[in-house]
Structure formats: C-alpha cells, structure tokens
Amino acid sequence: STGTLSMKSKSVKDLQKDTREKLQALIVAESFDEFFRPITFDQPRVLLPLVNVPMIDYTFEFLTSAGVEQIYVFCVSHAEKITEYLKKSFWNSLPNLKITPIVSNRANSIGDALREVFNLNIFLSDFILVSGDVLSNVDLAPILAQHRARRDKDKEAVMTMLFKPTGTRSNSEDLVIAIDAKSKQLLAYDSSSEETKVEIDHSIVRVHEEIEFRRDLMDCRIAICAPHVLFLLEDNFDFSDLKMFIRGILGNELLDAKLFTHILEEGYAGRAHCFRTYNSVSKDLLNRWCYPIVPENNFPGTAYRMPTACVYIDSNVTLSRSCVIGNSTAIGSSTVVGPDTTIDRSVIGRSCKIGSSVTISDSFIWDNVIIEDGVSISQALICSGAVIKSKAKIPKGCVLSYNVVIGPGVELNPFEKFWVPSDIAESNDLQPDGSGRLWQKRAPNFTELVPNEGDVLTSKQTNPKQSKTEAVEYVTELEKFKMEAEETMRRAIKKQHSHENVAVELNALKFAYPDATWVDCSSCVFYVILDSIVDGKELTAKEIVTELSSCLKIWAPLWNRIGLNKEDQIDFIFKIQEYCERPQNAKFRLIFQNIVQFLYDNEILEEDSILGWRSELEDVEDSEEKKYLNMCEDFLEWSVSYTHLRAHETGRN
C-alpha cells in the first residue's frame, strides 16, 4: 500500500509501528545535481526509462529481492509525478511491501533530506540507504548479517558502504579510499579529481597495522545504516552531502562513529546517474551482465521475447522484411520499423514509427517518437514525443528532450542538446520546420553520452601552463582503456576472481571507451597473463612453457565470454607478435609457436584464423616480419594437414 508522508505530517507514531521487525529502506529519488538536464525539467530522473523500464523499478527489484518490506521514497522535484506513479505501480500491489513517499519542498541536498527523515523518527533499527538510479543483483543478506554482527560487537559501527571494483571511471569522482586491511574500516575517502595526493592522519597509521589504498573502486551508493547516522547528520548541519558526512566522520574522533566497507566480489551494481553511465548500464542490461535482471524476464508492462542472442522484441512490433536488427537491441511494444532500416546496439521505445532507409546505432529512442525516411542517428538519445523529419542527421552525443522537432535535412552538431520550454514561441532555434531551443549550459565531459574527443588531450601535447620547453604527457582514451583493462586483469589474478566477474568488468570498461575493440581487450588480458608468469622470477623457456600451459587452462573460459571473430583472432595474433617484440619479452619470442599452439588447444584461436594470419604474412617481403611465421612452421604444417584430412573425411561422409 502507498500513502504520502509530507514533512507536516503529525501521524509519526502510526508509522513507527512494527518497524523494528521489518527490514526498511530509504530511496533518495532526488538527484541534487544537473547531470540529466534539460530532460529532468520535464520528468524526474527516477522515472526515466532504462531499456523501457522506469529506473526506480530496478531499485525496487533490488530491495524486494533483499527482503525489504517497507520502503520510503524521498521526493523533492516532480514529487507529484513520482507519488502518482507509485500509487499505480505493480510494487504497490505486493502484499508484503509498503511504499511510502516522503514529499519535501525544502531539501536542497541529501544532507537536508536525511535531516528531515530524522525528524520523522521512522527508522528505529538498521535500514538500507540507496539512490533511486541503482541497478543491482547483489545478494544483500550476507552483507546485512555481517553489518549486524559488527554492530553487536561495536556500537560505533554506524554504516557499511558497498563498493564495486570497476575499470569504468565515468565519473564525477576520481575516488581513492584507504581501509584497514583486516577489519575493512574506512580510514580515508577522497573523491576530488583535482588533488594529486591523499592525506591521512599519522595517528591512523600508528593504530592500524595494515592499510590498503584503493583507486579501483566505485561507490555503489548502497549503504546499510544505523539510525545513529541520521542523528549525526541532524547534529552537524555543515554535512550537506554524504561525501562531507563521510569526511566529517573520518576526521572527528569525538563523534564516536566508525564507517566500514564491503567490497563486492560477485554480482553486478551500477548507477545511471548521468548520460554516460546511463549508456553503460543500458548496454550492460542488453548484454545480460545483470542476470537474472534481463529484458525477457519482463517487468510489468513489458512482454519481451529474445528471438536471437541479445535481441529483445516486445509485443505487437511490426518489422519490415528488409529491415536489419543487430545485436544488443531492444524494441518496445507497438513499434513499426520500415523497409531497409538498420537498428544496431540501440533501445527503441513503445509506439514508435520508424520510416524506411533509417540508420540507428548505439542510440536510445524513447516512446512515441516519429522518425521519417532516410534519417541517420548515431550515439544519441531521443526523448518521448520527438519528431525527426526526413534525411535529418543526429550525430554522437546529441540529446533531444521531450517533443523536440527536427526539420527535414537538418544536420545537428555533435553533443548539442535541445528542449522545448514553455516559452518556445519566443525563441525557437530550430525554425522554420522544427521546434526546440538549444540548451546552452555545457556539461562536464564525463557526463556526456559518449566521450567528447575534443576534450581529450592526446599524448605529448604541451600544457599551456607549463614552460615552452617542458612537455607533459597525457594519455589518450585508448591508452586509458588499456591501463585500466590490464589493472582489472592483474587484480583478477591476484584475488582469483571468477571468469564471470572479470568478463562483466571488462565489458563495462569497453563500453566506457567506445574506441576500444575486443582485440584491445583480449590483448590486455593476455599481456597481463604473460607478465604474471615471469613477474620477478628467472625462468627458463621450458619453465615458461609449463607455466603458460597451466595459466591458459585457468583463464581460457574468459575468451568464450569475450568472443573474437576470425578477423579479431588474426589481429590478436599480430598483437602477440608486438608483445614479443618488446626488448624485455625476448623469452616469449623463443616460445612463440608454443603460445599459438596453446591458444589453439584451448579453443581461443581457430584453425581458419591461424591460417589466415599465415596468408597475410606470406605476402610480406620483409624477412623480419616473417620470422614469426618461420617459428610456427611445424605447427602450421600439421594444422594444414589436419584441415585437409578433416575436409576429406567430411566429403567422404
């Protein structure tokens, strides 16, 4: 059942009944930022569709799976839309779940919000604090049990924060934390991207024997809190947000409070808190990284089926026979797709009308959008009710808010955003055949739908603040990807992560860097495996061969999840050549044939790919280039003979 709780409510005692027995949660449905503007002028972030399901539904699914029976939803902007949605939602009909909106018109920060919640006195025992844009399949039961056991021993343990290892740095924060290696107590938390160092009090170093510094974690915005957390916020009005609260607790021993961490080793956790992370989390859903939360398991209002891998078609969809629907695509109910249209790696909403010869790639089209013939849309987001007339071009990074109209033949500039304010008649930037005003406020690059290459300094550009003779090296986006992918694999080997978890992290990382390919991903993984074999050890070639054989047996299943086609596999072999050419890797050069054979034996490389690599090198005149081909001569001769024998047997059969 749902009942609205305003800040003027006087029935607090009624709301306290049975709360000690029930597991409770607080969803903060207000973002207190501008990352989704101008869209959020018309609709609250938590109701924006994520693969055609309102974001908040994924948060409800996460909490109800954890056994939460009472959920409070804190609303500020568009509160009436959220409360109306909750009244009519499927979640409100569940017999063992009570949802109560808390409506405020005063809160300007999450600190304000939690102080108002404190005054309602509704949390009498530990509760889950979560942002309304969280999607997760994490099992909270053991984490809750661990938190409660810690609280029984130490009443100062007021909060357990969830962190997830990730290669994706989207993000508004370049997070560095310090934790006690044994107890997992949080000792330092710094999310400033401008700082080059983290300061930690010397007294902490004396008290804690072993401290871990981590820069590879994402704050999931999921926390298990004691009611005392709310009291601390009420007592300290300078804590305007959770970051200030965390730093305030860590910096003041007089507050008698300790924060602890839980670093997730299994499961998926992500936030769609800006356009970039919206893109990443949507792709993760389409590619099934949050199983069992996948489109065809169907939230209320959807009826997806999956005719081919990672393609999801809802009910009453009309597809022309000549249209092409690529992988990682979802199409909402009652949508019509015309002839010779191609849709790839995209989400299409309900009741859309898409004409002929339209190209849509890596984009998000919401409900009731009309796209006329010959339109091209790439890496863009189009909100409900928009109309894009014939032969218009919507390039990467563009966002069209609700009811924007793009005239025929219009070509937008990359990263432009348009919206339709109430006074559109006074200033229409899309005249004469369109309707929309250009959103002038420049968003930080990390929040854009895709990276803006114009904002990325390439290698060895000179910093204008430096002297003319002093050059500073900046890494490209692809170089950043490689560094983070290799770090992900190093951590996986050290911590013995499962193939599934590593694949999830690498997949999320790749989507965060669109320039990266699966070949880049595979080569980074393999380079780390090879490096780990000789790390600090003096091994003979024979010993390296033995170690490599063992390592590949362990990690070969990872490539089944990455998936390389024939051309990718050929490029992958050339990447291994590049690795072997490095001066420090001379020993691997000597066993190149063994490397190729082991990759074949473990079904990472196929015969056709190896022979394709051979064909490419046979046409090269440079003898230096051909040396790797000569090294593999015995194995290649066997492979050719085996292929001919198999073809002969197949023909005879």
PLY file of the C-alpha trace (Angstrom):
ply
format ascii 1.0
element vertex 653
property float x
property float y
property float z
element edge 652
property int vertex1
property int vertex2
end_header
0.00 0.00 0.00
1.08 3.58 -0.57
0.42 6.65 1.50
2.13 10.01 1.13
4.06 11.36 4.11
4.64 15.11 3.98
7.00 16.96 6.27
3.93 18.46 8.03
2.58 15.03 8.95
1.56 14.54 12.60
0.93 10.76 12.42
4.51 9.73 13.14
3.54 7.18 15.82
1.47 5.22 13.34
4.45 5.00 11.02
6.65 3.61 13.80
4.52 0.51 14.36
6.25 -2.79 13.60
9.34 -1.07 12.15
11.62 -3.00 14.47
10.59 -6.28 12.85
10.55 -5.08 9.27
13.60 -4.55 7.08
13.35 -0.97 5.88
14.93 1.06 3.09
15.11 4.69 2.05
15.29 5.51 -1.66
16.54 9.02 -2.37
14.59 9.85 -5.53
16.10 13.32 -5.87
19.44 13.67 -7.63
20.50 17.10 -6.30
22.54 17.59 -9.49
22.01 18.70 -13.10
23.56 15.78 -14.98
20.34 14.87 -16.86
19.28 18.37 -17.81
17.40 19.55 -19.83
15.44 16.25 -19.70
14.77 16.47 -15.96
12.96 19.78 -16.38
10.04 17.64 -17.57
10.49 14.32 -15.77
12.25 13.13 -12.59
15.38 11.07 -13.15
13.99 8.01 -11.34
11.13 7.74 -13.86
13.33 7.98 -16.96
13.19 4.72 -18.96
16.14 2.35 -18.77
15.61 -0.28 -21.51
11.94 0.81 -21.46
11.50 0.35 -17.69
11.48 3.28 -15.22
14.81 3.44 -13.36
13.20 3.22 -9.94
11.68 -0.18 -10.80
15.16 -1.69 -10.88
15.83 -0.23 -7.41
12.55 -1.72 -6.13
13.51 -5.09 -7.62
16.87 -4.96 -5.85
15.34 -4.07 -2.48
12.45 -6.53 -2.57
14.87 -9.31 -3.54
16.76 -8.46 -0.35
13.59 -8.96 1.72
12.80 -5.29 2.34
9.20 -4.89 3.49
8.96 -1.14 3.98
10.36 1.41 1.53
10.31 5.17 1.94
10.85 7.24 -1.22
12.17 10.76 -0.60
10.95 13.17 -3.32
11.56 16.85 -3.97
11.25 17.91 -7.63
8.37 16.38 -9.62
7.13 14.81 -6.38
3.56 14.67 -7.70
4.66 12.57 -10.70
6.58 10.15 -8.51
3.76 9.71 -5.99
1.23 9.21 -8.79
3.47 6.58 -10.39
3.91 4.76 -7.08
0.14 4.64 -6.47
-0.44 2.90 -9.80
2.68 0.76 -9.87
2.91 -3.01 -9.62
5.04 -2.68 -6.49
2.17 -1.08 -4.61
0.09 -4.25 -5.10
2.56 -6.60 -3.41
1.05 -7.86 -0.14
4.26 -7.82 1.93
5.55 -4.46 0.76
4.60 -1.00 1.98
5.78 2.03 -0.01
5.55 5.50 1.50
6.58 8.64 -0.42
8.12 11.41 1.68
7.45 14.74 0.00
9.63 17.75 0.73
9.81 21.21 -0.80
12.73 22.37 1.32
15.61 19.94 0.84
18.47 21.27 -1.28
20.92 18.45 -0.61
20.95 14.86 0.54
22.08 16.14 3.93
18.90 18.22 4.17
16.85 15.21 3.06
18.26 12.90 5.74
17.81 15.55 8.44
14.14 15.77 7.50
13.88 11.98 7.65
15.47 12.08 11.12
12.72 14.40 12.34
10.09 11.86 11.27
11.62 9.26 13.62
10.63 6.37 11.34
13.87 4.36 11.41
14.30 2.62 14.74
16.70 -0.05 13.52
19.22 -0.54 10.72
18.00 0.44 7.25
19.25 0.41 3.66
20.04 3.77 2.08
20.08 3.69 -1.72
19.96 6.10 -4.63
16.94 5.83 -6.94
19.11 5.22 -10.01
20.77 1.99 -8.77
20.56 -1.31 -10.63
21.97 -4.37 -8.85
21.60 -8.12 -8.47
23.80 -8.30 -5.36
22.66 -10.59 -2.55
22.38 -8.28 0.46
21.57 -10.98 3.04
25.18 -11.90 3.98
26.22 -8.23 3.94
23.36 -7.34 6.29
24.31 -10.23 8.58
27.93 -9.07 8.63
26.86 -5.49 9.41
24.61 -6.61 12.28
27.30 -8.88 13.74
29.74 -5.96 13.65
27.17 -3.67 15.32
26.61 -6.21 18.11
30.32 -6.07 18.93
30.89 -2.36 18.30
28.04 0.14 18.61
30.21 2.79 16.94
29.98 0.89 13.62
27.18 3.01 12.19
27.45 2.38 8.44
28.55 -0.26 5.94
29.18 1.17 2.46
29.22 -1.01 -0.65
31.99 -0.60 -3.22
32.48 -2.41 -6.51
35.79 -2.95 -8.35
35.45 -1.41 -11.76
37.52 -0.33 -14.69
34.99 2.35 -15.63
35.82 5.83 -14.40
32.90 7.76 -15.71
32.84 9.74 -13.34
32.25 12.84 -11.31
34.63 11.49 -8.74
38.12 10.10 -9.00
37.70 8.04 -5.87
40.57 6.97 -3.61
39.86 5.25 -0.30
42.00 3.84 2.49
40.73 0.89 4.53
42.04 -1.28 7.33
43.10 -4.48 5.59
41.66 -6.74 8.31
38.57 -5.01 9.71
37.63 -3.18 6.47
37.08 0.03 8.43
37.09 3.08 6.18
40.00 5.36 7.08
40.10 7.89 4.22
37.75 8.86 1.39
38.83 11.33 -1.29
36.82 11.93 -4.45
38.50 15.11 -5.63
39.78 14.75 -9.19
41.92 17.86 -8.76
44.08 16.52 -5.93
47.23 14.57 -6.75
47.67 13.03 -3.30
45.60 11.67 -0.43
46.31 12.89 3.07
45.87 10.54 6.02
46.47 11.41 9.67
49.66 9.93 11.10
47.76 8.72 14.18
45.71 6.41 11.94
48.88 4.82 10.61
50.01 4.11 14.16
46.73 2.46 15.17
46.14 0.33 12.06
48.83 -2.24 11.28
47.99 -2.73 7.60
46.24 -0.17 5.39
45.03 -0.69 1.83
44.78 2.23 -0.59
42.28 1.58 -3.41
41.72 3.62 -6.54
39.88 0.92 -8.47
36.51 1.12 -6.72
33.12 2.64 -7.47
30.89 3.83 -4.65
27.67 1.91 -5.36
25.56 4.43 -3.39
24.20 1.50 -1.40
24.74 1.67 2.35
23.44 -0.14 5.43
22.92 2.47 8.13
22.20 2.54 11.83
19.61 5.17 12.88
22.52 7.00 14.54
23.64 8.10 11.05
20.57 10.33 10.86
21.30 11.73 14.34
24.86 12.62 13.29
23.54 14.49 10.25
20.97 16.31 12.35
23.67 17.33 14.81
26.06 18.58 12.12
24.37 20.97 9.69
27.57 21.51 7.74
27.25 17.96 6.34
25.39 18.92 3.17
26.04 15.68 1.30
27.27 12.15 2.00
30.82 12.95 0.93
31.02 15.71 3.54
29.39 13.41 6.08
31.96 10.66 5.41
34.92 13.03 5.60
33.44 14.64 8.71
33.11 11.29 10.49
36.61 10.22 9.47
38.11 13.49 10.62
36.48 13.73 14.05
37.08 11.07 16.70
34.72 12.89 19.10
31.70 11.80 17.04
32.15 8.17 18.22
31.27 6.71 14.84
33.02 4.32 12.51
32.33 3.58 8.85
33.04 0.20 7.28
33.26 -1.06 3.73
32.11 -4.13 1.88
33.85 -4.66 -1.46
31.70 -6.72 -3.81
33.47 -9.68 -5.39
30.34 -11.15 -7.01
27.29 -9.69 -8.68
26.52 -6.52 -10.59
26.00 -2.98 -9.28
25.70 0.16 -11.39
24.19 3.65 -11.33
22.60 5.56 -14.19
23.33 8.95 -12.66
24.44 10.79 -15.82
24.17 10.29 -19.60
27.47 8.37 -19.73
26.53 5.87 -17.03
23.00 5.64 -18.48
24.64 4.47 -21.71
26.88 1.95 -19.89
24.18 0.47 -17.65
21.76 0.14 -20.59
24.38 -1.78 -22.57
25.06 -3.98 -19.55
21.36 -4.84 -19.35
21.17 -5.64 -23.06
24.25 -7.83 -22.79
22.88 -9.70 -19.76
25.55 -8.72 -17.23
22.90 -8.23 -14.54
21.27 -11.65 -14.86
18.61 -12.58 -13.76
17.60 -8.95 -14.31
17.36 -9.22 -18.11
14.74 -7.77 -20.50
12.92 -11.02 -21.30
12.28 -11.72 -17.61
9.87 -8.83 -18.05
8.98 -6.12 -15.61
5.27 -5.19 -15.53
4.31 -3.50 -18.80
6.77 -5.43 -20.97
6.48 -8.77 -22.78
9.87 -9.24 -24.39
10.97 -12.35 -26.19
14.52 -13.00 -27.34
14.45 -14.46 -30.89
18.25 -14.27 -31.20
21.07 -13.58 -28.76
20.76 -10.18 -27.07
17.89 -9.05 -29.32
14.64 -8.33 -27.47
11.29 -7.78 -29.21
8.19 -6.73 -27.27
4.59 -7.49 -28.26
2.83 -6.16 -31.38
6.05 -4.99 -33.03
5.91 -4.67 -36.84
9.23 -5.26 -38.62
9.61 -4.89 -42.37
11.13 -7.96 -44.03
14.06 -5.95 -45.34
14.95 -4.22 -42.07
18.04 -5.36 -40.16
18.03 -5.65 -36.37
21.55 -6.02 -34.94
22.75 -7.40 -31.63
22.24 -5.70 -28.26
18.93 -4.17 -29.35
15.52 -3.90 -27.68
12.33 -2.77 -29.44
9.28 -1.75 -27.40
5.68 -2.79 -27.99
3.59 -1.50 -30.93
6.60 0.00 -32.70
6.72 -0.09 -36.52
10.03 -0.36 -38.41
10.07 0.36 -42.15
11.93 -1.31 -45.05
15.74 -1.14 -45.47
16.15 0.29 -41.99
19.07 -0.80 -39.78
18.94 -0.71 -35.99
22.01 -1.84 -34.06
23.04 -1.72 -30.38
20.09 0.50 -29.54
16.92 0.69 -27.46
13.66 1.66 -29.18
10.65 2.61 -27.03
6.96 1.85 -27.39
4.69 3.00 -30.23
7.49 4.50 -32.30
7.12 4.92 -36.06
10.40 4.45 -37.92
10.42 5.00 -41.69
12.43 3.43 -44.50
16.20 3.57 -45.03
16.77 4.80 -41.47
20.04 4.05 -39.68
20.08 3.93 -35.87
23.19 2.81 -33.98
24.26 2.97 -30.32
21.26 5.16 -29.52
18.25 5.40 -27.22
14.83 6.23 -28.64
12.04 6.60 -26.07
8.26 6.24 -26.56
6.07 7.69 -29.34
8.94 9.02 -31.43
8.43 9.55 -35.17
11.48 9.07 -37.39
10.90 9.72 -41.07
12.66 8.19 -44.11
16.42 8.47 -44.59
17.24 9.69 -41.08
20.62 8.85 -39.54
21.03 8.65 -35.73
24.28 7.65 -34.05
25.16 7.61 -30.33
22.27 9.88 -29.40
19.30 10.00 -27.03
15.83 10.95 -28.28
13.08 11.52 -25.68
9.40 10.69 -25.98
7.25 12.61 -28.43
10.13 13.85 -30.58
9.78 14.05 -34.37
12.76 13.74 -36.70
11.87 14.58 -40.28
13.26 13.03 -43.44
17.02 12.85 -44.09
17.94 14.63 -40.86
21.20 13.63 -39.17
21.60 13.31 -35.41
25.32 12.74 -34.60
27.02 11.45 -31.49
26.36 12.93 -28.08
23.16 14.71 -29.10
20.18 14.73 -26.73
16.70 15.74 -27.86
14.35 16.29 -24.94
10.58 15.75 -24.98
8.62 16.85 -28.08
11.57 18.39 -29.94
11.04 18.53 -33.72
13.99 18.37 -36.15
13.22 19.67 -39.64
13.90 17.79 -42.91
17.55 17.59 -43.96
18.81 19.28 -40.77
22.21 18.09 -39.55
22.92 18.80 -35.89
26.38 19.33 -34.46
27.79 16.66 -32.14
26.84 16.97 -28.43
24.07 19.51 -28.99
21.05 19.29 -26.67
17.62 20.70 -27.48
14.49 21.08 -25.36
11.04 22.67 -25.62
10.45 25.20 -22.81
7.03 26.73 -22.21
8.07 29.96 -23.96
9.40 28.21 -27.08
7.48 30.62 -29.31
9.71 33.47 -28.14
12.97 31.76 -29.12
12.98 28.73 -31.42
16.46 27.64 -32.56
15.11 25.01 -34.98
12.93 27.22 -37.20
11.36 27.14 -39.71
10.42 23.44 -39.80
11.45 22.37 -36.31
10.82 23.17 -32.69
13.41 23.34 -29.92
15.80 25.59 -28.04
19.48 24.86 -27.74
20.49 24.01 -24.18
23.41 26.36 -23.67
24.88 25.05 -20.44
27.98 22.98 -21.17
28.02 19.67 -19.31
31.23 18.17 -17.90
32.68 15.73 -20.40
32.39 12.78 -18.04
28.59 13.17 -18.02
28.12 13.21 -21.81
26.51 10.22 -23.51
29.83 9.31 -25.15
33.35 10.74 -24.74
33.99 14.03 -26.48
37.34 13.55 -28.19
37.76 17.27 -28.46
38.16 17.40 -24.69
40.81 14.67 -24.53
44.44 15.73 -24.77
46.48 13.31 -26.84
49.92 12.00 -25.98
52.70 14.52 -25.51
50.61 17.64 -26.04
52.07 20.61 -24.28
50.26 22.01 -21.29
49.93 25.77 -21.84
50.55 26.32 -18.12
53.96 24.68 -18.43
57.01 26.42 -19.78
57.55 26.13 -23.53
60.45 23.75 -23.08
58.64 21.40 -20.72
56.25 18.87 -22.25
53.71 16.92 -20.21
52.48 13.54 -21.37
48.74 13.00 -21.41
47.24 9.63 -22.17
44.67 9.10 -24.91
41.31 7.49 -24.21
42.55 4.21 -25.75
45.68 4.30 -23.60
43.50 4.87 -20.54
41.41 1.84 -21.52
44.47 -0.37 -21.85
45.84 0.71 -18.48
42.53 0.08 -16.73
41.92 -3.24 -18.54
45.36 -4.50 -17.55
44.83 -3.38 -13.96
41.47 -5.20 -13.92
43.16 -8.42 -15.03
46.04 -8.06 -12.58
43.54 -7.68 -9.76
41.59 -10.71 -11.03
44.68 -12.91 -10.98
45.71 -11.72 -7.53
42.24 -12.09 -5.99
41.30 -15.19 -8.05
38.12 -13.61 -9.38
35.67 -15.71 -11.36
35.61 -15.55 -15.17
32.07 -14.15 -14.95
33.12 -11.19 -12.79
36.15 -10.39 -14.91
34.02 -10.50 -18.07
31.47 -8.13 -16.51
34.20 -5.63 -15.55
35.92 -5.79 -18.95
32.60 -5.44 -20.76
31.65 -2.37 -18.72
35.11 -0.93 -19.28
34.91 -1.43 -23.05
31.55 0.32 -23.26
33.02 3.25 -21.33
35.69 3.63 -24.04
33.98 3.33 -27.46
37.30 3.46 -29.32
38.45 0.21 -27.67
37.91 -3.09 -29.51
37.59 -6.68 -28.32
41.07 -7.23 -29.74
42.41 -4.49 -27.44
40.57 -6.14 -24.57
41.92 -9.62 -25.36
45.49 -8.44 -25.83
45.46 -6.56 -22.50
44.24 -9.70 -20.73
46.86 -11.88 -22.41
49.70 -9.44 -21.79
48.93 -9.49 -18.06
48.84 -13.31 -18.05
52.26 -13.42 -19.72
53.67 -10.74 -17.40
52.41 -12.62 -14.33
54.33 -15.74 -15.36
57.75 -14.08 -15.23
56.98 -11.43 -12.62
60.17 -11.17 -10.55
61.26 -14.70 -11.47
64.18 -16.04 -13.50
62.62 -18.81 -15.60
63.95 -20.86 -18.47
61.97 -21.06 -21.71
60.85 -24.57 -20.76
59.58 -23.38 -17.37
57.69 -20.51 -19.03
56.01 -23.00 -21.38
54.87 -25.11 -18.41
53.55 -22.07 -16.52
51.76 -20.72 -19.60
50.03 -24.04 -20.20
48.67 -24.01 -16.64
47.58 -20.35 -16.78
45.69 -20.75 -20.05
43.76 -23.74 -18.72
42.58 -21.50 -15.89
41.72 -18.41 -17.96
40.70 -19.85 -21.34
36.94 -19.72 -20.44
37.23 -15.93 -20.22
37.69 -15.74 -24.02
34.42 -17.60 -24.52
32.75 -14.63 -22.84
34.74 -12.04 -24.78
34.16 -13.68 -28.18
36.55 -12.98 -31.06
35.56 -13.50 -34.69
38.02 -14.68 -37.34
39.34 -11.21 -38.18
39.68 -10.38 -34.50
41.66 -13.57 -33.91
44.08 -12.71 -36.73
44.61 -9.25 -35.25
45.07 -10.86 -31.83
47.98 -12.95 -33.15
49.64 -9.81 -34.51
49.17 -8.18 -31.07
51.05 -11.10 -29.51
53.83 -10.51 -32.05
54.00 -6.88 -30.90
54.29 -8.02 -27.28
57.11 -10.43 -28.13
59.00 -7.66 -29.94
59.42 -5.68 -26.73
63.05 -5.97 -25.56
62.09 -7.26 -22.11
59.98 -10.07 -23.63
62.70 -11.88 -25.59
61.99 -15.17 -23.81
58.42 -15.18 -25.09
59.74 -14.66 -28.61
61.53 -18.02 -28.31
58.29 -19.86 -27.45
56.01 -18.07 -29.92
54.98 -21.36 -31.54
54.01 -22.76 -28.12
51.91 -19.68 -27.43
49.97 -20.05 -30.68
49.54 -23.79 -30.16
48.29 -23.36 -26.56
45.77 -20.74 -27.74
44.60 -23.22 -30.37
44.46 -26.14 -27.91
42.32 -24.06 -25.53
39.94 -23.02 -28.35
40.88 -19.36 -28.16
42.20 -19.42 -31.74
40.61 -21.38 -34.58
42.43 -23.08 -37.45
40.99 -20.73 -40.05
42.27 -17.71 -38.11
45.78 -19.14 -37.75
45.88 -19.97 -41.46
44.50 -16.51 -42.23
47.39 -14.98 -40.25
49.77 -17.18 -42.24
48.29 -15.98 -45.55
48.75 -12.34 -44.57
52.41 -12.87 -43.67
53.21 -14.98 -46.74
52.65 -11.91 -48.94
55.10 -9.81 -46.92
58.61 -9.46 -48.36
60.29 -8.28 -45.15
62.14 -11.27 -43.66
61.97 -9.69 -40.19
58.18 -9.76 -40.39
58.24 -13.41 -41.49
60.37 -14.67 -38.62
57.29 -15.47 -36.54
55.84 -17.40 -39.45
59.04 -19.44 -39.68
58.91 -20.16 -35.95
55.48 -21.74 -36.38
56.33 -23.77 -39.47
55.97 -27.21 -37.82
52.67 -26.36 -36.17
51.29 -24.77 -39.35
52.20 -27.79 -41.47
50.37 -30.02 -39.03
47.39 -27.67 -39.00
47.17 -27.64 -42.81
47.44 -31.43 -42.96
44.78 -31.83 -40.29
42.45 -29.41 -42.08
42.83 -31.31 -45.37
42.21 -34.64 -43.64
39.10 -33.31 -41.95
37.81 -31.89 -45.24
38.43 -35.25 -46.92
36.57 -37.12 -44.17
33.67 -34.66 -44.38
33.47 -35.08 -48.15
33.55 -38.88 -47.91
30.78 -38.85 -45.32
0 1
1 2
2 3
3 4
4 5
5 6
6 7
7 8
8 9
9 10
10 11
11 12
12 13
13 14
14 15
15 16
16 17
17 18
18 19
19 20
20 21
21 22
22 23
23 24
24 25
25 26
26 27
27 28
28 29
29 30
30 31
31 32
32 33
33 34
34 35
35 36
36 37
37 38
38 39
39 40
40 41
41 42
42 43
43 44
44 45
45 46
46 47
47 48
48 49
49 50
50 51
51 52
52 53
53 54
54 55
55 56
56 57
57 58
58 59
59 60
60 61
61 62
62 63
63 64
64 65
65 66
66 67
67 68
68 69
69 70
70 71
71 72
72 73
73 74
74 75
75 76
76 77
77 78
78 79
79 80
80 81
81 82
82 83
83 84
84 85
85 86
86 87
87 88
88 89
89 90
90 91
91 92
92 93
93 94
94 95
95 96
96 97
97 98
98 99
99 100
100 101
101 102
102 103
103 104
104 105
105 106
106 107
107 108
108 109
109 110
110 111
111 112
112 113
113 114
114 115
115 116
116 117
117 118
118 119
119 120
120 121
121 122
122 123
123 124
124 125
125 126
126 127
127 128
128 129
129 130
130 131
131 132
132 133
133 134
134 135
135 136
136 137
137 138
138 139
139 140
140 141
141 142
142 143
143 144
144 145
145 146
146 147
147 148
148 149
149 150
150 151
151 152
152 153
153 154
154 155
155 156
156 157
157 158
158 159
159 160
160 161
161 162
162 163
163 164
164 165
165 166
166 167
167 168
168 169
169 170
170 171
171 172
172 173
173 174
174 175
175 176
176 177
177 178
178 179
179 180
180 181
181 182
182 183
183 184
184 185
185 186
186 187
187 188
188 189
189 190
190 191
191 192
192 193
193 194
194 195
195 196
196 197
197 198
198 199
199 200
200 201
201 202
202 203
203 204
204 205
205 206
206 207
207 208
208 209
209 210
210 211
211 212
212 213
213 214
214 215
215 216
216 217
217 218
218 219
219 220
220 221
221 222
222 223
223 224
224 225
225 226
226 227
227 228
228 229
229 230
230 231
231 232
232 233
233 234
234 235
235 236
236 237
237 238
238 239
239 240
240 241
241 242
242 243
243 244
244 245
245 246
246 247
247 248
248 249
249 250
250 251
251 252
252 253
253 254
254 255
255 256
256 257
257 258
258 259
259 260
260 261
261 262
262 263
263 264
264 265
265 266
266 267
267 268
268 269
269 270
270 271
271 272
272 273
273 274
274 275
275 276
276 277
277 278
278 279
279 280
280 281
281 282
282 283
283 284
284 285
285 286
286 287
287 288
288 289
289 290
290 291
291 292
292 293
293 294
294 295
295 296
296 297
297 298
298 299
299 300
300 301
301 302
302 303
303 304
304 305
305 306
306 307
307 308
308 309
309 310
310 311
311 312
312 313
313 314
314 315
315 316
316 317
317 318
318 319
319 320
320 321
321 322
322 323
323 324
324 325
325 326
326 327
327 328
328 329
329 330
330 331
331 332
332 333
333 334
334 335
335 336
336 337
337 338
338 339
339 340
340 341
341 342
342 343
343 344
344 345
345 346
346 347
347 348
348 349
349 350
350 351
351 352
352 353
353 354
354 355
355 356
356 357
357 358
358 359
359 360
360 361
361 362
362 363
363 364
364 365
365 366
366 367
367 368
368 369
369 370
370 371
371 372
372 373
373 374
374 375
375 376
376 377
377 378
378 379
379 380
380 381
381 382
382 383
383 384
384 385
385 386
386 387
387 388
388 389
389 390
390 391
391 392
392 393
393 394
394 395
395 396
396 397
397 398
398 399
399 400
400 401
401 402
402 403
403 404
404 405
405 406
406 407
407 408
408 409
409 410
410 411
411 412
412 413
413 414
414 415
415 416
416 417
417 418
418 419
419 420
420 421
421 422
422 423
423 424
424 425
425 426
426 427
427 428
428 429
429 430
430 431
431 432
432 433
433 434
434 435
435 436
436 437
437 438
438 439
439 440
440 441
441 442
442 443
443 444
444 445
445 446
446 447
447 448
448 449
449 450
450 451
451 452
452 453
453 454
454 455
455 456
456 457
457 458
458 459
459 460
460 461
461 462
462 463
463 464
464 465
465 466
466 467
467 468
468 469
469 470
470 471
471 472
472 473
473 474
474 475
475 476
476 477
477 478
478 479
479 480
480 481
481 482
482 483
483 484
484 485
485 486
486 487
487 488
488 489
489 490
490 491
491 492
492 493
493 494
494 495
495 496
496 497
497 498
498 499
499 500
500 501
501 502
502 503
503 504
504 505
505 506
506 507
507 508
508 509
509 510
510 511
511 512
512 513
513 514
514 515
515 516
516 517
517 518
518 519
519 520
520 521
521 522
522 523
523 524
524 525
525 526
526 527
527 528
528 529
529 530
530 531
531 532
532 533
533 534
534 535
535 536
536 537
537 538
538 539
539 540
540 541
541 542
542 543
543 544
544 545
545 546
546 547
547 548
548 549
549 550
550 551
551 552
552 553
553 554
554 555
555 556
556 557
557 558
558 559
559 560
560 561
561 562
562 563
563 564
564 565
565 566
566 567
567 568
568 569
569 570
570 571
571 572
572 573
573 574
574 575
575 576
576 577
577 578
578 579
579 580
580 581
581 582
582 583
583 584
584 585
585 586
586 587
587 588
588 589
589 590
590 591
591 592
592 593
593 594
594 595
595 596
596 597
597 598
598 599
599 600
600 601
601 602
602 603
603 604
604 605
605 606
606 607
607 608
608 609
609 610
610 611
611 612
612 613
613 614
614 615
615 616
616 617
617 618
618 619
619 620
620 621
621 622
622 623
623 624
624 625
625 626
626 627
627 628
628 629
629 630
630 631
631 632
632 633
633 634
634 635
635 636
636 637
637 638
638 639
639 640
640 641
641 642
642 643
643 644
644 645
645 646
646 647
647 648
648 649
649 650
650 651
651 652
